[in-house]
Amino acid sequence: MEKRTITKDTPPLERFKIGDEVAHITMGDGQVVSHEDGCVLVRYLPRHGLRPGPLGKYDAVWFATHPNFLFHRS
């Protein structure tokens, strides 16, 4: 992940860039795979024999409702 400064005023959709390693409080570890159309797409690590892992899609409404559920791993 590139070094960048993220403040509390940075909009959620600008916090996450393609390639960022992230974690979700219930989905676990993943990586941002797309950032388009106002959504962040995260591919999670495979669980319970699922290949590939689940895909999470998060938009501004989701971030407003769940501001602390998705965060950077580093």
Secondary structure, DSSP 8 states (H G I E B T S, - for coil): -------TTS-HHHH--TT-EEEETTTEEEEEEEEETTEEEEEE---TT-SS--EEEEEHHHHHH-TTSEEE--
